[in-house]
Amino acid sequence: MSLNVAKAPGNDYFLTRELLVALLVLLFTVVLFVLWKKSRKTNRDVLLVGLCDSGKTALFSHLLYNKPVQSFTSQVENIGEFKSKKNLLRLVDIPGHERVFTKYWDAYKISCKGVMFVVDSETVQTDICDVAELLYRILTDVTIQTNKTKIIILCNKQDKVLAKGSEVIKTLLEKELDTLRLTKSNQLESIDGKKNKTLLGKKKKHFEFTHCQMAVEFAEVISSSQDIVLEPIKDWLEGIQ
């Protein structure tokens, strides 16, 4: 005698539903993983900025290729991979010419993890107004302030006879930035008509770099002679997470 066992009509439905739920969960997990990997890959830029002839491109070349490069005023960015002990960073040398600086700065600042601001230690006292103006722009950038992007000010060309040391340059910049922020604070409205709410330092106090919302460091480096000094930069890059 044979027995016919009939399957419950709802079993296939529940199995199908559970399978669909499992597939959706798997798909959602894969999408999140891909987005996470993409975020880690894109948010690894370190930007080199500074006035023309500050030595940015020379530093860029030595860091990436361990050799000097013939420098000239560039109208486009230079990009290269820098492999530290902990991670892989992408160095972006932003053109210093003001006509093209904004274009590349706005394009890369969102994904940057650090900014290397290069100063010509030999001419900094003569160019202090222009140097401070560019540095002020970076320090008061809403994106940089919000992300608390790390900044290091590289006092380059320390091998030159008339080069100023990092402490002298720090003092010169603090004094000039203090004057500049007072001038800027009197400009109640920006170009687009909105009130300028960016703040540099502390109110009613002379400006100091310790007052900044992000970490700002100073280092003395050499990129324009055979006695290259890049260790402070490499140590700082190791700390980029």
N, C-alpha and C positions, 0 to 999 in steps of 0.2 A: 504494500500500500504506500503510495506516494503522497507527500504533503506539499501543497503550494503555499509558500509564504509571500504574502503581498507586502510590498514596500509602502511605508507611509508616504502619501503624496507630498507632505511638507518637507521630507528629508532632503531632497534634491535642492529645494529652494534655499534652505538654511545653509547647506554646504556651499552653494553658489555665492550666497551673500557673504559668508565668512571668507571665501577665497577672494572676492572682490575687495573686501575691506583690507585683507592682508596685502594685496597688490597695491592698493592706494597708499597704505602706510609705507611700503617699500619704495614706491615712486617718490613720495614726499621726502623720505629720508635721503634718497639719492640726490634730489634737487637741492636740499639744504647742504649736503656735502659738497656738491659742485660749486654752489654759491660761496661757501666758506673757503674753499680752495682758491676760487677766483679772487676773493677779497684779500686773502693772504698774499697772493701773487701780485696784485695791483698796488696794494698799500705797502710798498717797500722802497719808495723813492727817497733819495737824499739829494737835495738841491744845492748846487754851488751858485752863489749869487755874489755880485759885487760890481764895482765900476769897471769900465774898460781899462785894460792894462794893469789890473790888480794882481794878475797871475793865476786866475782861475783855471784857464786851459792847461797851463803847465802843471798845476797840482792834479788836475783830472788825468793828464797823460801819465804822470809818475805813479799815481795810485793804481791805475788800471794796467799800464803797460811797462812800468819801470823804466821809462825812457822819456827824454824831453821831446817836445814837438814844436815845430815852427808856429808861433802864435800870430794871429791876425784878428782884427775885429770881425767877429762872426755875426751873421744875421739869422742863424738857425741854432738850435740846441745841439749839444753833443751828449750822447747816451752810451753807457757801458755798464757791464756787470762787475760788481765788486764782491768777492767771496770772502766773508769773514769766518771766524771759527764757529760762529753760531748760526749764521744765516746768509742768504744771498740777497744783496742789496743792488738797487739800480741807481747809479749816479747820473744826475742830469745837470749838465753845465748850461745854465741859462745865460743867453747873450746879455751883455751889460749895457748895450746901447738902449737908451730910453725909448726909442721909437718901436722897438720890438720886444722890450722887456715885459711889458704888460701882457702881451699875447701869450707868451710861454709861461710866465709866472701864474697867470690865472688857469692855464691848462694843467699844470702839475701840482699846484699847492694843495689841492684837495686830497691827493693820494700820497703826500709826502710825510715821512716819519721824522725827518730832520732837515735842518738848513745850515749849510756852512757858508758863513758870510766872510768873504775874503777882502782884506784891507791891505793896501800897499803901505807898508810901514815907513817907507822913505818919503812919500808925498802926502801922507795922511793929514799933516797939519795944514798944508796948502789947500787940500781938497776936503777939509773937514765938513764944510757946509753940504756938499754933494753926498759925501759918505753918510752923514747923519740923516739927510733927507731920505735916502734909500733905506737905511736901517729903520728909521721911524715908520716907513710904509710897511715894512715886514713885521715889526713888533706890534703894530696896531691892526694888523690884518685880522678880521673877524675869524676866519678859518683857522689861522695859526693860534690865535688866543683860545678858541673853543677846543681845539684838539690838544692844546698845551704842547705844541711841537717843540722838540729840543732844538736849541740853537747854539752854535759855537762860532765865535768870531776869531778868524784866523789872521793873526798879524804876520803877514807874509814878507818875504825879502829881508829877513833879519840879518842877512850877511852884508847888507849895504852899510856903508860908513855912517850915513845920516839917518839910519832906521831908528824909529822910536820903539821902546819896549812895550810889552803888553799892558803894564800898569799905567804908563803914560798915555797910551792910546785909550785905555778904559776911562781915564779921567777926562781926556779931551772929548770923548763921545758923550759921557754923562753930562758934561757942562753944555755941549751944543744941543743935545736932545732936550735938556731942561728948558733952554731958550726956545727951541722949536715947538715943543708941546704947548707952551704959553701962546705962541703965535697961532697954532692950529686951534686951540681951544676958543679963540676969539672968532673963529669961523663957525658960526652957529649952525650953518646949513651946508651940506655937501652939494655937489653939482646937481644931483637928482632932486634936490629940494628937501630931503629928509634930514632930520637933526643928526649931527655927528655925535654918537654916544660912545665912541671908542675912547678908552682911557689908557694912558701910559703912565705908570708909576702911581704914586699916592698923592692925593690932593693936599695942597698946602705944605708939601715937603719937596725938597730938592730931589731931582730924579737920581735914582741909583738902579743899577741892573738887578739888584736883589729884590726890587719892588715888582719886577715883571711877573706875569702870570705863568710864564713858561721858564724852564731852566735855561740860563744863558751863561756860557762858559767862554773863557779866553785861552788862546794858545799861540805860541810863537813857532813859526815854521819857515822853512827855506825851500824854494822850488826853482830858483834861477841860477844855481851854480852846481859844482860837482859835490859840494857838501850838503846833500839833500837832508832835510829834517822833516820827516812825515810821521814819526811815532805818535805825537799827540793826536793827530787825525785818526790814525788806525785804532788807537785806544778808545777814542770817542765813538768811532763806528762800531766797535765791539759791543758797546753799551746800547746800541739801537736794537729794540725788540720788535 
